[in-house]
């Protein structure tokens, strides 16, 4: 078999592949050159430089696997690969320790003004008084995002006798305690922490998670660190806080635009910046190369892959039955996770009707992926979703019933956290996925785009003001579903809208008399 490596890869990874296959290393290929070359290859190994477009996928008649030596896969057309039965894998753990260590290094450099002192002394200046630092011993570190990297940072900070606050909507109190972390809110971290570091994926929920409001809450000696993703911290708000002396400093490795030469804080003296070096260690580069090489070797030799981003190829007759329900389950999982908008300790997946007679393991995994991806972003895939749920002590319960009230098959997903729960049920009607109940109230919704879901009192002059508020903000309503309840009782409303709705507009809707809550669901 033949393997094409189209980006620079650690020699250890190349050598491992050469032990098993014919390997061609050709870097710097244009799209047209890659299209012409890929025809004869069984595997493609890339980093961030190669764009694996739909055009490339369509030309890859023999391709069985694409391996990304790193985490991000935004340079691969995942949908096109899935449709053609091509497995896409990445190496999510290879740079975990490097990123955690870089975070600690940035924190210590900031605490002791090391880069500034180094530059001063090299300029033949002796300015000891200008670089008075602080100890981290006894200080409070706030960790926003307690996944693999955030947990490793917390572990290392505890070794330096720091007190750890943590925020992660997916982590339970029990798990946080086992990590030695006090679980709290982002705002509480902003108020109490001396150092704050972010380790979340960049999602709709985490974008600008530290914004002007949080900087206003921080202590004057607070310092922030971002070695995760550009955009998690609002760069304009950070620049304003630094210039105004609201916080003492920042250490930033990632930016919304790279290279970040127009970044508003890059020239400030109280900021340390590095050019996206979180994974730039010799060990990390070897780890991701070897990890992807092992995945390719396993798949081409007839085995399985651990870090599959998409669904591996399934027999056509099985996929013909399951494919609509796999997509439906993932969508339902995403919807219910956005509706609950907090952590949860139990996921219940129920199958009713004809689908209950099938092997639904792939559908269950898709449901878990949809749920978990809301909190964890693109780190979740069809292979690691069950393990991620287990590692966070989330109970997964699956049930089946051959009877279904109105539809041939239906899937329900319910999330629990203590006494609070939210549920969504869906069905496939013809070739179209639909949400048919939300919290047991009947609706008929095509789940795509943007949707506002609200609980309200069933009485006059509630729905109208909501629609007026959206209209006044130039938000078009493309569909509406309202649940039924006795007058004065609580019911549900779902509005399909044609544009994303800001938090300010949602607050305006929440303020309408009779509205209990309102949530934007993006599908």
N, C-alpha and C positions, 0 to 999 in steps of 0.2 A: 504494500500500500504506500501511497505517496502523501507526504505532509508538506504544506507550504507555510513558511514563517515569513510574514510580510512586514514585521516591525522588529527593531532591535530586541533581542532576548538574551538573558543570561546564558552563558556557555553551558552551565550545568543542565538547564532545560533542553538546550539543543542536543547535547550529548545523549541525554536519556532517550530522546526521540530517535536519534540515529541508531541506537541499539536495536530498534524494532522495525524501523521503516526507512524508505528513501526520503530524505529531507532536502528541500530546496529553500535556501534563505535568499529571498529577493525583497529588499526593502525599497521604500520610496515609490511604489507603483501608483500610477494614476488609476482612476476608476476604469477607464477603457483598457488599460494594460492588465488590470486585475481580472476583468471580465474575460479577456482573451486567455489568460493563463490558468484560471481556476478550474477550467473544464476537466482537467485530468486528475485533480487532487481529491483525496478522501477526507482530508482534514485541513483546516486553516487555523493558524495560531497567530494572534495579533496582540498589540497593546492599544494605546489610544490613537495612534497615527492613522491606521487603516480604517477607511469607511466601508463597512460591509452593507452596501445598499441593496435595495430590492433587485436592481439590475444585476448586481453581482450574484445574488442568490439564485436568480432565474437562470443564470448561465452555468451554475455549479451542478452539473448533472450527476456527479459521483460523490458530492460532498455529504458527509455524514455528521460532522461535528465542527463547530467553531469554538475555539478556546481563547478566552480573553485573559491575558496575564495581568490581572488587576481586578478592581471591583466594578467600576462603572462600565455599563454596556450600552450607553446612549449612542455609540458609533456603530451599532448593529441593528438592522431591521429585524427585530424579534418576531413580529407577526409574519413576515415573509418567510423567515426560517422555519417557524412552526408549521405553516401551511405546507411546506415542502418536506416536513419530517426531519429537519436538520436540528440536532441538539446544540444548544448554546450553553456553554459553561463559563464560569469565572472563578476567581480565586479570592473569596471574601475574607479569609483569615490570614493570608500570607503577610499582610502589612500591619496586622493588628497591634503587635507589640511595638513596632517602629512608631506608629502614630501615637500610642500611649506615652512612649518615652520622649517623643518630640514635644508633647504637651507639657510634661514635667520639666523638660529642658527650657521651654519658653517661659514657664512660670518662674523658674529659678533665675533665669537671665533677667527677667523683668524685676523680680524682687531685689536683685543686687546690682541692677543697672550695668550689667556686664558689657553689652555691645557699646553703650555710650562711653563707658570708662575706657574700653579698648581703643575706640576711635580717638578719644582725647589724648591718651598716652602716646599713640602712634603719631599724633600731631605735635609731639614734643611738649606736651603740657602736663603739669602735675597738679591735678584739681581734686584732691581727695574729698574735700568738703562738698563738692558738687554732686557726689555720687553716693550719698548716704542711703543705705538699703534697709530692708526689713527682713526679719526672720519669718519663716513659714511655720515653725514650731508653735503649736497652740492656736494658730489661725484657723478660720473656717473656710473650707473650700466648698463651693456649690457646683455640683455636676449636673448639667441639664442633658439627660439622655444616659441611661444606665445599661446600654447594650454591651457588646463585647469590649469595645475600646473604653467607654465610660467606666465600666467595672474595673478594668485594668488600671485606669488612672486613679480611681478611688482606692484601690488596693495599695498602690505605691504611695499615695498621699498619707494613708494611715501609717505607713512605715516611717513617715516624717512627723508623726504625732499631730496630724491635722484633724480637726473635726469635720465630718463630711455631711453635707446636706445634699439631697438628690431629688430630681424631678424626672419622672417618666410615667406617662399615662398608662403604660402597659405593665408596670412592675407593681406587685402587691406589697402591702405593709410587711407581710411575713418575709418575703424574699429580700426586701430592702434591709430588714433587721439582720438577716443572715449575712448580708454583705457589710454590715457595720455602718449603714447609711440611714440617716433620718429622712424619711420621705416627706416632701412638702411641695409647695407650689413655686412657680417661677417668681411670682411677686415676693414671696417670703425669702427666697434665695437672694433676690435683688436687695432686700432690706438688710439681711443678716450677714451675708458672706463677705469675706475679705478678698477672696479670689473666686472668679466664676469662669467655668469652662464649659463649652457646648460640644456635645457628641451625638447629635441627632442626624438622621437623613434630612435632606432639604425637601419638605413637602409643603402643601398649602397650610397645614397647621403649624409648621415650625418656621416658616419664612418670617423674618423679623421678630423672632420670639423674644429677643432683647431689643426693645425700641425705646423711643424717647420717654415713655411712661416709666419703664423699668430703670433707665438711667437716672431719672429724677428721684427714684426711691433709694438709690445706692449711697453707701457711705463715701465720704470724700477720699478715703484711702483705699477704695475698692479697685481691683484690677481685673480685666476680662481677657479671656484667651479663646481663640477660634482656630483649631486645627482640624475642623470637620468639613464644612462646606461653606462656600461664600454665599451670603444671603441669609444665613441663620441670624446673624446680628445685622441690624440696619446700619449700613456704613455711614450715612449722613448723620443719623442720630448719635452714633459713636463719635464721629468727628466733633460734633457740637458739644458733647459731654466732655471730651478731652480738652477742647479749647477753653471751655468755661470753667474748668477745674472741678467739675462735678465728680470725676473719678481720677484716680492717680495715674493710671496707665493701661495699656493694652498690648497684647502680643498676638499677632495675626499671621497665619500661614496661608489662608485661602481667601479668595476674593470673588465678588460677583462677576468681574471681568478680569481675565488674565491674559497678558501681563497687566498689572493694576496701576499703570502710570498716571492715570487720571483720578485715582482713589483720593477722597477728600482728606484722609488722615496720614497718608504715606510719608509726608515730610515733617510730621510733628515730632518733637524731641522725646515726648513721653510714650512713644509707640515703638515696638520692636516688630519688624516684618521679615518674613522669610518667603522665598519663592516656591510655595507649595512643596515643602520638603517632608511632609509627614511620612511618606512611604519611601523616602530616598535614603535607604540604607542598603549596604551590600547584602545583608541577610534577607531583607524584604524582597529585593529584586530576585534573589535566588529562590526564595520560598514561593513566590507567585509563579515563576517560570517552571519550577519542578512540579508544583501542584497542578498546573494546567497540563504539563507533559504527562503526568500520571493519569489524568482524566482522559486525555486523548488515547493513550495506550490501552486503557481499560475498555473504552467504547469501541475502538477499532478491532479489538480482540474479542468482541462479543459480550463484554461485561457492561456494567452500569456506571453512571457518573454520580458523584456526591453533590455537586454544586450546579445542578441544572437550573438554568434561568427559565426555560420554557418547558412545555410538556414533551417528553421524549416521544418518538414515533410510536403510534399505537396501531394495531391491526385495523385495516380499513373498515371491516364489518363492525368492530366494536366502536370505533370512533364515530361511525355514522349514527349510532344510537346515543352515545354519551356526549358528543361535542356540544350540542345546544345546552345541555345541563351543566357542563363544566363552566361554560361562559356565564350562565345564569347564576350558579353557585358563587362564583367569584364576585359578581356584581352585588348579589344579596349580602355577602359578607362585608363588602366595603360599605354598603348603605347602612347596615345595622351598626357597624362600628362607629360611623360618623354620627349616627343618631344618639348613641349612648354617650359618646364624648367623655369617657372616663376610663379608668382601668377596669378590668373584669377578671373574675377567677373561674368562670365556667362558660363554655361554648357548647350549646346544644344544637345538633343538626338532625332534622327529622325528614324522612322520605315517606311520601304517601303515594299510593297508586302503583302504576306499572313500573316505575323506576325502582321501587322497593325490591323488585325481584331481580334486579341487575347487580353486578359487582360495582358498587358505588365508591370504591376507595379513591379513585382519581377525582371524583366529584367532591368528596370530603376534603381532600387536599386542596382543591381549588377554593372551597369555601374558607378554609383556614388561611390560605394565602390572601384572599380578599379582606378578611378581618384584620390580620396582622399587618398588612401592608399600610393601613391607615396610620399606624403608630411607627412602624419600622421602615417604611419606604421600600426602595428597590433592593434592599438586602434580603428580602423575603422571596423565595422561589418555590417551585412545586416539589422540590426535594427536601428543603430544610424547614418548611412550614410546620410539620408535626413536631420536629425536634425543638424548634423555637418555642412553640406552645408549652411543651413539656419542661424545657429549661426554665420557664418563667412560672411554673407551678399552676398553669391554667388547665383545668379539667376539661376534656373533650368527650362529650357524650353523643353517641349516634343511635338513632332509633328508626324503626321501619314499620309501616302499616300498609297492608295491601289495599285498604279502602281510602278513597279520596272523594270529597263531597261533589265538586263541580268539574274538576279537571282530571284528565287521564293520569297525570303525574304532577306532583307539587313538592317543593323543597322549602322548608322553614329553617331559619337560623335565629337563635335566641341567645343573647348575652346576659349574664348575671353578674352583679356586684352587690353582695350583701342582699338587701331587700329590694334593690333596684334592678329592673330588667327591661330590655327592648327587644322586639322581634320583628322580622320581616319574612313574608312568604312570597314565593314566586312560582310561575309556571311558564311553560313554553306553549304558546298558542299559534298553530301553524309553524312558521319558522321564526316567530317573534317572541322574545323574552318579555315577560310582564311581571310587575309587582302586584300581587292580588290582595295582600293584607299588610297593614302596618299596625303592630300592637293589637292584633285580632280585629281591627276595623277594616271593612272591605273597601278596596280601592281598585282602580284599573289604570295602571301607570306603565308607560314605556320607560324603562330605567336608563336614561342617557342624558348627558349634558348636566344642567344645573336644576336643582329642585329644592324648593323651600318646604319643609315639613313643620307644621305647627300644631300644638294642642290648644284648643280654645273652648270657650263656653258656647253652647249651641243656643244662640239668641240673635235677634236682629242687630244690625249696625256693628258687626265685628268683621265679617269678610270684606265688606265694601271698603272700609278705611284701609285695610291691608292692600287691596288692589290700587287704591288711590295713592298710597305711599310709594308703591312700585312705579306707577305711572308718572308721578311727580319727579322721580329719579331716572326717568327714561329707560325703565326696565320693562320689556315686553313679556306678557304672560302668554305662553303658548298652549297651556293646558291646566285644568283644575279638577281636583277630586276632593269631595267633602264627605266625611263619614256621617253616619246617622246616629243620633242619640235623642233622648227625650229633651224637650225644651228645658233649658237650664242645666243640662248635663254636659259632661266633657266629651268632646269629639276631636277628630283630626282633620286637617286640611293639608293637601299636597298641591303645590303650584309648580308646574314646569315653567322655567323662565329661560330667556334667550341669552342671558349674559350673567357673569358672576356678580353676586350681590355682596357689597362691602359690609363689614361689621357695623358701620354706622347706620346703614339702612336697616340691617337686621335689628339693631337696637331700637330704631324708630318703630318697627313693626311690633317688637316686644312690649313697647310702651303703650300700645293701643288697648283700651279698656276691653277686657274679655279674652285677650291673648295670654296664654299661660307660658308658652315658650315658642321659640322659632329657631330652626337649625337649617343651615345650607348644606345640602348633600351634593357632592360633585361626583359624577359617574362617567 
